[in-house]
């Protein structure tokens, strides 16, 4: 049996429910959120509170139950029309970035910072949620002819290595989670807040990154000023991490919208299923919003923004690349995890909150299931 710190009497005073080893907390019901929000068109702060387990650094059989509250700031992005993609003469441009085409995005709020461990841990270490493997066992024992859906709000199964990959935790972006994990985190966040948080579409992400700019980067001065706004290959190294490392969020300059680390630090998941030809399709339908709703496929989701590990060219506003099976090549499990990547310690995410959700995304749910991949 796991030993607990502090004592049960203290925990009771804090309002925690303790579960015996043979008892698993129930899976929460599907969250219901409004499709349109009646909130002022300005920045605001979201508070999230949860009871979590804090492991003891010296003894893995010890953990502390702690009531934890985290705030995260959201920046209002007014939406509008912009030219998405990169011109043919942009340095570092890839074929999947064109043709340049006009897109409209609706207004939304975007997290000012990349999702930090402080926020991610409220879900990952929640005492009120079962781990996915626990929930599956309990559910399928009671329902032998059914499977727990991929949109069930559970915690991920534990990674087999330190999830921070020794990059540190305090104030730093959460890393190495799969697209599915980021989707379930947003699903959980919707339930906690009653608001429609999700990953940004590619169009929303690029609009927010550009912040009204039309060049390769979302600030004045181009590549020569990148070090003022981004952590990347050229400046993320230190004595302990000669290859580079993640940095605390918000330590560089923000863009014109007030968003930090849109370039570098960690690359960020977008909602979209990846299609290298989608811009060609979008260019034939000017002024449409542009996204591809994710499917139950485990791979080929879009990552944007570049990371601490990447050269400047990968940090451009229009740079995009898909997730691949190779990102899990060092996972010793079979089937490989749907929650954690391996050696992809440059991947993170941030959330958005649309003022009014696109019709095609109303009721969006995580849909990836375990397969022999």
N, C-alpha and C positions, 0 to 999 in steps of 0.2 A: 504494500500500500504506500502511496506517496505520503510523505510527511509534509505538514503544512505550517507555514509561518505567515502571520502571527497566529495567536491562539483562536480557538473557535469563538470564545466569548467576545473577543475584539471584532472578529469578522461579523458576528451577529449584530453587534452594535453598528457596523458599517452597512448592514442591510444585505449581506451576501447570503445566497442560498448555497449550501454545501451539498455536493452530490457524492453518494457512496460510489465505490469503485464499479459496482455492477449497475449503476444508474447513469443513463445518458440524457442530457438535456434534450428537449424536443426540438425538432427543426421548426423554425418560425414559418408562419404562413407567407404566401407570396405578397410582397408589398403593393399597396395601391397608392398611386401618386397622381396628382392633377396633371393634365396635359398642358395647362397654361397657368402661369404664376402671376398673381397680383402683388408684385413686390415693386418698390421704387427702383427706378433705373439708375442705380448707384452701387458702389462697392458695399459689401457687407461681410460679416464674420459668422461662420457656422460653428456651432458647438456640438460635439459628439461625446457621449459619456458611456463607459462600459466597465464592467469588472473583468480584470485580466490576471493571468498568471505570470509572475516574474520569476524565472529560473534563478537558482542560486549559482553563482559563478564557480564555486568550489565543489559543490555536491549536486549532481544532476537529479538526485532523489528529493531534493528540497526545493520548494518554491513558495513564494509569497503571493497571497491573493490581495489585490489592490484595486480600489476604485479609482479609475483614471478618467480624466476629462481633457480633451484636446480641442483647441480651436483651429480652424483653418480659414484663411482669408480668400475671398472671391472678388475678382475684378469684373466690373461690368464692361462688356464688349458690345458696342452698338449694332454690329452687323452691317451689311451693305454689300456693295458690288466691288469685285476686284478681279484682277487678271491672275489666274492660277497657273502655276508651272513656270518653266524657265525658257528664255530664248536660246536659240541654237548656238550663240556665241558666248554663253556664260561659262566661265572657267569651271571645270569639274562636272559639267552637265552630263546627265545620263539620258538614254533614249526614252525611258519611262517618265520623263518630266515634261513631255510635250505631246501635242502642241499647246502653246499658251491659249487659254480660253477664258471667257468671262463667266463668273459664278456669282450668285447671290447667296448670302447666308443670313439667317435670321439673327436677332439679338440673343445673347447668351451671357452667362457668367462663367469665367474660367478661374480655376485655382491660381492664386498669385504665385505659388511655389509648386514644385514637383511634390508628389505625395511622399511624406517623410515616414520613417519607421514609427514615430510617435503616433501617427494616425493609422498606419497600416496595422500596427500591433493591436489596436483595439479590436480588430477583426481576427487577426492571426492568433492572438492569445486570449480570446474571449472565454470566460468561464461559463457563459450562458449559451454557447453554441457547441454542438458536437463536432468532433473531427469527422471528415468525410467518411473515412473507413469505419468509424464507430457507428455513424448514422446508417450507413448501408447495411451493416450487420444487423442492427436492431430492426430496421424497416423491412428487410427481406426475410427476417425470421418471422415477423408478424404477417407479411404479405408475400408468401413464397412465389406467387405468380406475377409479381410486379417488381419493377426496378425503381429506385429513387431517381427522380429526374435530375438532369444536369443543372437545373435552375434552383435546386434546393439550397437554402441558405445555410451553409455549413462552413467550418473552418477548413483550410487545406490540411492534408496529411503533412506530417513533419518532413522537412528536407533531410537528406542523409548527411549533409555537411552544414557548417555554419552558414546561415542564409545571408549574412553580411559579407561573406568572403573576405573577412578581415579589413573591410573598408571603414568600419566604425558605424555607430548607430545614431548617437545624439545629433539631432539637427540635420541628418543626412538623408538623401532620398532612399526609399525602399527599392531594392533591386532584385533581379533574377526571377521575378514572378512571370508566369506565362500570360498570354493574352486572356486565356480562360480565367486565371486567377484574378486579373484586373477586372474582368467582367463581373465575377461573383462578388468581389469587393464592392463594386458600384451597386450591385443588387442588394447587398447587405446595407449599404449606406442609404439607399432609397427607403428601406424599411426602418432604419434608425431615425431618419429625418422627416419622412413623409414628402420628400421632394425628389424630382426626377433626375438625379445625378447619373451620369454615364461618361464613357470615354468620348473625346471629341471626334467628330468626323475629320477626314483629311482636310476638307475645305475649311472647316472651323479652325483647325489647328494652324493651317497656313495663313489664313486671314489674321488670326491673333498674333502669329509670329511676325508677319510683315508690319503690322501696326501702321498701315498707311504707306509703307515704303515699297518701292518697285524694284530695287536692286537685289543682289544675291543675298544680302543680310538685312535684318529688320532694324537697322539703325543707320545713322549718317556715318560716312567714312569708310565703309566697306571693310575688306579683310584686314586692313592695317589697324582697325580699331577693335577687332574681334576679342582681343585679350581684355578689353574693358568690360565686355558683356558676357564672356563665356569661359568655362573651364574646358580645355580640350588638350590634345596631345602635346602641344607646345608649352603648356603652363601648369599641368596637373601633377607633375612629378614632385616628389620630395625625398628626403634622405631615407625614410622608411619604405617608400613606395617608388622605386626608381623607374617603374613602368607607368606610373600615374595612379590616380585614385579619385573616387568621388569626393566632393567637397560639400560643406554645409550649404543648404539652399539659401539663396538671397544674398550672397556675398559679392556678387558683381552688380553692374548697373542694370536697371530694368529697361524695357523698351518703352515706346511712347504710350502704350496702353497701361503701363505699370506692372507688366508681367516679367518675372525673373527667370533666368536659365532656360529661355526658349531655345537658345543655342547652347549645346554642350551640357556638361555635368552628367546627366544620363539621357539616353535616347528615350523617346516617349511613345507608348502604344497609342494608336488611333483606333477608332471603332471599326474601320473598313476592312472587309475582305479585299485582298490585293488583286488587282487586275492590271497588267502592264499596258493594256490598250484602252483603259477607261477614259483617258483624256481625249483620245480620238473620237470616242462616242460622245463625250460631253461637248466637244467642240461643234458638233452638228446640232446641238440643242442649246444655243446661247442663253445665258441667264438662268439656267436651271441650277438647283443646288446639286452638289456632286458627292455622292457616297454610295458605297456598296454594302448593303446590310450583311453582317457576318452570318455565316452558316455553321453547321456542326463540324466543319473541317478543322482539324487541329492546327494546321499550318497556313501560311500565306496570309498573315495579317500585317498591316502597315505599321512601320516604325518611322518616326520623324525626329529631326533635331540634332542628331549626332550626340557624341558623348565625350567624356574625359579621355577616352582611348583613341578618338578619331582625329584625323587631320582636318584642317579648316574646310576643305571642299565638301566634306560630309555634313557640315553644320549649316549649309545653305538653307534658306527658307523652303526651296522647292525640292530638296533632296529627299528621296523616299526609297525605302527598300523593304522587302517582305521577310517575314520569319520563315525559317527553313528547318527541316528535320535535323540537319547537321548541328543545330544549336543544342541538341540533346545528346550529342555523340558520346559524352562521358557519363551518362546516366546508367548505372549498373542494373536498374530495375527492369522488369518486364511484366506487363507493359510499362513503358516509361511514363513518368509522372505527367499529369495534366496540369500540375500546379507550379512546378519549379523548373527553371532552365538550368543548364549546367555550363559553367564558365562563361556565361553571358552576363557578367557583372557590370554591364554598361546599359542595361535595359531597366526603365522605370515607367512612370506614367503620371499624369495629373487628370483631374476630373473637370467636367463642365456641367452646367445646369442651364438648359435652354429656357428662354422665356415662354416659348410655345413650341412643343415638340412637333417634329415633322410627322406627318400622318403615318409614313412607313415605319417609323420607329416607336410608335405608341405601343406599350406593352412589351418592349424589348426584354429578352431574357437571355441568360447564358445558355448555350446549346451544345457545347462540346462534351462528348462522352469518352470513356476510356476505350482505347482500341489497341490492337497489337502493333503499336508504332514505336 
